Amino acid sequence: LDVDCYNPSNDYPSVDCLGPPTCNAEGKCEVECGSSMCPAGLERVQCDVEPCNARVACIGGPVCVNDYCGGCKRIYFDTAGFQTCKDDGIHNSKTPQEALDDAKALWTSFGLTTYDYGFAKSCFCTEEFRQPLVARVEDGALSKVTTQYGEDVSDDVKASVLTVESLFDLIQAQIDDSAASISVRYHELYGYPKYIFVDEREMVADDEATYDVRFLVPVTKLRNEHAVKKKQWADTQIGRYTYSFVQSCECAHDGVPYDVTVRDGVVISATPDSAVSVSSSKTATLQLQPSYFPTLDDLFGKIEQAMNDGSVFLGVTYDADYGYPKGVSISDSEVIADGAYNVAATLKQFPVPENGRDKDTLEEASDEDDPSGAGAAQSKCLLLLAAVTFLVSHFV
């Protein structure tokens, strides 16, 4: 039976060519050279996951062999080498070319020409080419590459990094050249290749390579959202206000909410929230100069600088009513704790610019006071939300 030739415990000599293993008239396995790894009438398909890693549809033996011919299938063998089960369920009937065309069309539909992403390559090459990297593409061209810690890399390493468009070209070339094995997983939302495995020639050692896009941040989309929210905040014409500032850091004021008062674009005072109990010994360390604290407009500037600098991590949540940044998380290192800037802001009071009203009258931005200190907890939630927003956009 031909299926016995797929049993990894059966060792038999074969010629170095592309073709499916078959059982000849003498009961011996051989490779029928051709243009495909699949038997006549069956086309190799692209699977979302390796069939042997998907949910088991039949009870099999300890050895599982992937079968991509005509569907995403698997063959099970027991310890004696006998076939115990074959799963013929087709989980993804797209051919590699159909999967590529659909993913490329999806990616193109978003018009993402500027983006940051994490890139890693596994190959028979030196370690500097295998390390996780962070790259930026601007207007479709690679503009910056660093290590995951923000360190510079050599020109040769930079040249080895592939953009999303180049990864699509790589997949197309392997399909056209009938690579012995190619496995691709595409991002469900944006369509870019998340993972690529390529084995150009089955009987040649050390030519396998994997390409892994570990995360991708569509900077074009972030810039557009940022511009909309910045205009929304500017349209409120609020220049005199008080807001709650909370910073997450390895510092004495970690998690302590401050009431920051801004007048005409300048911070004039900043004091710890009176609703939060602080020990007398710690009070002195919490007295920071007003110049330490940003205005809400300054936060917009920090976000813009992070986008321009290609920061590794950038997570932002904006207030739905006024547009200002409620949560900001920025880091120049893939290790988030290193040099990270994590703050939460909540607008508390501001003048109401209406005719006939006292210019200095303050209106509560929230529905009620927060004597319990729950606002501090809410601010921490905003920081977490900004981080989660980042993780979803990068890794999902």
N, C-alpha and C positions, 0 to 999 in steps of 0.2 A: 504494500500500500504506500502511496506517495506520502501520506501523513507521517509515516514512520521516519521519513527522511528529514522531517522537521524536529525529530527528537534530539535534543542536544547531547544525549548520552551515546548516540550513534556517531562514531568517528569514521569518516570515509574520505578517500582522496577525491578531489574535484579540480577541474581546470579553473583558472582565474578569469571568469567572465560573468556577465550579467544574465541571470536566468533563474527560474524556479527549480528546486531539487525535485527529481522524479525517481520512481522505482522502475528499473528496466526489466526486460524479460527474464533476466537471470536472477532477479530479486535483489539487485544491488542498486544503491543510490548513486545518482549522477546528476550533473547540472546540465540542463538543456540551454545552451547559449542563445541569447536573443536580445531584445531591446527592453525587456521588463523583468522584474523580479517575480511577477505573477504569471500563472498559467494562462493559456490562450482564452480569451473571452472574459477575463477578469481584469479590472483596472485597480491599481493601487490607490487607496483613498487617504485623505488627511483626517486624522482623529484629534479630537479635543484633548484627550489624555491617552496615554498608552493603555491598550485594552486590558492588560494584566493588572493595571493599577486602578481600574474602574471597579464599580460594584460587581461582585460575583453573581452571575446568573445561573451557574450550575456548580454542583459540588465536584471539585476536581482533585487531582493529586498535588503533590508538593512542587512540581515543576510546571511552570506556565510559559507558553511561547506566544508572542504576539503574531497575529496574522492580519495584515492590512489589505489583503487581496479581496476586493469586492465588498469590503466592509471592515468595521473595527471589531475584529474577532480574536479569540484566544483558544489555544489548544492545551489541554492538561495531560500530563503523563504521571504515572505512579513511579515508585522507587524501582520497580522492576523494568521500567521503560515502556510499559504499555499505555496506550491512550485510554484515559478514563472519561473524558468529557470534552466536547467542543461547543463553544458558545458561538452561534451563528447570528446573534442579534446585532443589527447594524445600529450603532450609536451616532454615527455621523457619516452620511453617504456622500459628502462632498469629496471630489478629487482634490489633490493638492493645488491644481491650477484654479479650480472654482473657489476654494477657500482663500487663495491669495487674491484673486480678483475682487471677491466680496470685501475682504479686509482692507484692501487698498482703496476701494471706493468709499468705504466708511471713513477711513482716515482722511481722505481728500475732502470729504463733505464738511469737515470741521474747519478747514483752511488754517490749520495750525502750522505756521512757518517759524515761530519763535517758541522754544521750549527748553526746559532743563530736564535732564534725565540721568539715571544711574546706569552705567554700562559695565558689564563684566564679560570676559572671554575666557574660555577654557580651551587650551590647545597644548601641543607639544612645543612649548616656547618658554622663554625665560620668565621669571616671576614678575618682573615689572610690567609685562604685557598681560598677566593674568590677574593683577590686583583690581579690586573694585574701583571704578572711576566715576567722576561726576562731570558731565559735559553740558555745554549750552550751545544751542543752534539758534542763530539769528538770521531771519529772512532766508531760511533754507540752507545756510552754510554754517559749518562748525566754527565757532568763534573762541571757545574756551574749554580746556580740559584740566582737571585737577584730580588728586587722589581724594578718597572719601574724607580725608582730614583737611582738605583745602590746600594741599601742597602742590607745587608746580610739577609737571612731568616733562620728559624729554620730547623733542620734536617727533622722534620715531614712534613713541607711545601715542602721542596725539594723532599721528597719521593713521594709526591702527584702529581708531575709534570710528564706528560707522553710525551715520545718522539714520533715522527711521527710513528715509527714502532709500538710502544705500542698503539697508537690511532687506527691503522689498526687492531691490535689484539682485541681491545675493540669492534670495529664495528663487526668483525667476530663473537665474542662471543655473542653479542646481536642478530645477525641474527640466529646463531645456537640455541639460547635459545628462539627464537620466541618472542622477546620483544614486548610489546603491541604497542609501537610506537618508531620508530627510523628515524630521518631525518638527512641527511648528505649533505654538500656541499663541493665539492672537488675543489682544485686550478686548474685553467684551463691549466696552463703551466706545473707545476711540479707534480700535482696529489695528493698532501698531503691533508688531511682533514682540511678544513678551519673552519668548524662549524659542531658540532655534538649535536643533541638533543636525549636523551634516556629516555623513560618511560618504565621501565621493566614490571610493572603490572598496568593495566588501573585503577583498582578500589582501588589501594593502594595509599594513600596520601604521599607526601614528599619523593618519591623515584626518582623524575625526576632530571636530571642533564644535563647541557650543557657544552661543551668543545669548546673553541674558540682559534684558532691559528691566532693571530692578524697580524702577519707578519713573514716572514721567509727569512733569508739571507743565501744563500748557500756559506759558507766560502770556501769550496773546490774549487768552481768555481772562487771566488775572488782571492784565492791564486794562482791558475793557471794563471789567467789573469795578476796578479801582477808580477809573475815570468817572464812571456813573455815580459812584458813592461820594467821591470828592465834590462833584458838582451839587449833589443833593445836600451835602453839609454846607457848602458855600451859599446855596440858595436860602438857607435858614437865616443868614445874616446874624448869627449869634456870635458876638465878640466878647461878651461879658457873661461868664458862667462859672459854676463850681462843679467839679466832677470827682468821682472816686477813682483813685489810682492804686492798683495792687500789682506788685512785682513778685515773680517767682525767681528766686536766685539763692546762691550760697552767700547770704548776707544777713545782717542783723534785722533788717526790715522785711525779710521774706514773709510774704503772705499778709503783711500789715496794711490795711486800707488807709489811705491818706485822703483828706479833703483838700483838693487842689483848686485854688481860685485864680481865674484868668481874667484880666482886664485888657481889652484892646490888643489881644495877641501876646500878652506878657504874663507869666506866672508871677503873682504878687505875694502869694502865701501858700504854704503847704503844711498841714498839721495832721497827726494821727487821728483817725476817727475816734471821737469821744465815746462812742458806743462800744468800742473794743477795749477790754480790760488788759492793761499792760503793767507789769511789775515796775516799781519805782526804780529799780536798779537798771532796767532796760530802757527807761524813758529817755535818758540822755543820748543813748546811741541811736535813737530814732529821730532825733532832731536834724533834719537834712535841709540844706539850703534850697530855696525856691528854684534856683537855676538848675537843680538836679532833675526837676520834673518837666516832662514835655507838655506842651499844649496839645489839644486834639489835632491841630494843624501840623504840629511837629510829628505826630504819629503817621500822618499821611506821608510826610517826607521820609521817615525811616523806611516805610514800606517801599516807596519808590526807589530809594537807594539800594535796598535789598534786591529788588528786581533788576536794577541796572548792574549790580555787582555779581549777579548770578549766585546768590546765597544758596547753600545746599538745602536748607529748610526754610520754608516761608508758609506760614499758616495765618490766615486772617479771617475774622468774622466781623461783619459790619452791622450797625444798628439799623433796623428796618425802618424806623420812623424818621431818623435824622441823618443817617448815612455815615456817621463817624465810626472809626475802628473800635469795636468793643473788646476784641481779643487779638493780640499780635504775638506771634512766635517766630523768631528769626534766629538762624544759626549758620555760621560759615563752616561747620563741620558736620559730618554725618552722625557723629556722636553728639546727640542733641544737647547734652549737658555742657559741652565744651563751648564757652564763649556765647552762650545762648542769650537772647533778649526776649523775655516772656513777660508781657504785661496785660492787664485787663483794665478797661476804662468804662465807667458808667456815669453818664450825665445826670447830675442831681438837681441843680437849680440854674436858671438863666432868666434874664429880663425878657418881658413880653413886649416886642416893638410895635405897640398899637397906639394910635392917636388918643390923647386924653388919659393915658396911663402913666403912672410914675415911671420914669426911665430906669430907676434903680430897683423897682419892684421885682422881686424874685419869684418865679413860679416853679413849683416842684415838677421835675421832669418825670418822677415816678408818682404812682397813685397814692402812696402813703409813706410815712417815715419808717425807718428800719431800726428801731431801738434794740432789737435783739441781736444785731450783728450779722443777720442772715445775708446782708449784702456782700460781706467778705466771702462767705461760702459761694454766693452766686458768682463773684468775680473769679474765684478759683475754677468754677465750672466753665466760665468763659475761656480760661486758659486751656482747660482740657478740651473744650469744643474746638478751639483753634488747632490744637495738636491733632485731634481726631480728624478734623477737616483735612489737614495736611496728609495724614496717613492714608485716608481713603483715596485722595487724589493721586498719591504717589504709588501705593502698593496694591490697590485693588485691581 
